[in-house]
Amino acid sequence: MNEADALELSREAIWTVLVMSGPAVCSAMLVGIAIALFQALTQIQESTLTFVPKILVVLAALTVTASFVGGQMYVFTEHVYSRIEKGY
């Protein structure tokens, strides 16, 4: 394995992590913005108000996208194993 192969594999690994974490992070971000807007409009400054809805939405997003995330991990793993099998 040369430097180009290592960089390509690292790039694919980082991209896979971004794609797999995207649904959970985006849903948490959208809920956080909505709650922040709600808190700004109502002037309720309860710090624990943000945690429970975010946790519930992230769990729901992970449940809904679990097959997609698993599929992405499977494709990446198969690609890495095929590269190992070929010797580079």
C-alpha positions in Angstrom: 0.0 0.0 0.0 1.5 3.3 -1.0 0.6 6.8 0.2 -2.1 7.4 -2.5 -3.9 4.2 -1.5 -3.8 5.2 2.2 -5.1 8.7 1.4 -7.9 7.3 -0.7 -8.9 4.8 2.0 -8.8 7.6 4.6 -10.9 9.9 2.4 -13.5 7.1 1.9 -13.6 6.4 5.6 -14.1 10.0 6.5 -16.8 10.4 3.9 -18.5 7.2 5.2 -18.5 8.6 8.7 -20.0 11.9 7.5 -22.7 10.1 5.6 -23.6 7.8 8.4 -23.7 10.5 11.1 -25.5 13.0 8.9 -29.2 12.1 9.6 -28.7 12.2 13.4 -26.6 15.4 13.4 -29.0 17.2 11.0 -32.1 16.2 13.0 -30.5 17.3 16.2 -29.4 20.6 14.6 -32.9 21.3 13.3 -34.6 20.6 16.6 -32.0 22.7 18.4 -32.7 25.6 16.2 -36.5 25.2 16.6 -36.1 25.0 20.4 -33.7 28.0 20.5 -36.3 30.0 18.4 -39.0 28.9 20.8 -37.0 29.9 23.8 -36.1 33.3 22.3 -39.7 34.0 21.5 -41.1 33.0 24.8 -38.1 34.0 26.9 -38.1 30.7 28.7 -34.4 30.0 29.5 -34.7 26.5 30.9 -31.4 24.7 30.0 -32.9 21.2 30.3 -35.6 22.0 27.8 -33.3 21.3 24.9 -32.0 17.8 25.9 -35.1 15.6 25.9 -36.5 16.6 22.5 -33.1 16.3 20.9 -32.6 12.9 22.4 -36.0 11.7 21.2 -35.5 13.1 17.7 -32.0 11.6 17.4 -33.2 8.2 18.5 -36.1 8.4 16.0 -33.7 9.5 13.2 -31.4 6.6 14.1 -34.3 4.2 14.1 -35.6 5.4 10.7 -32.2 5.5 9.0 -30.7 2.4 10.6 -30.9 0.3 7.4 -29.3 3.1 5.4 -26.5 3.5 7.9 -25.9 -0.3 8.0 -25.9 -0.5 4.2 -23.3 2.3 4.0 -21.1 0.5 6.6 -21.5 -2.8 4.7 -20.5 -1.2 1.4 -17.4 0.4 3.0 -16.4 -2.8 4.7 -16.8 -4.8 1.6 -14.6 -2.3 -0.3 -11.9 -2.4 2.4 -11.9 -6.2 2.4 -11.7 -6.4 -1.4 -8.7 -4.1 -1.2 -7.1 -6.3 1.4 -7.8 -9.4 -0.7 -6.2 -7.8 -3.8 -3.1 -6.9 -1.8 -3.3 -3.1 -1.9 
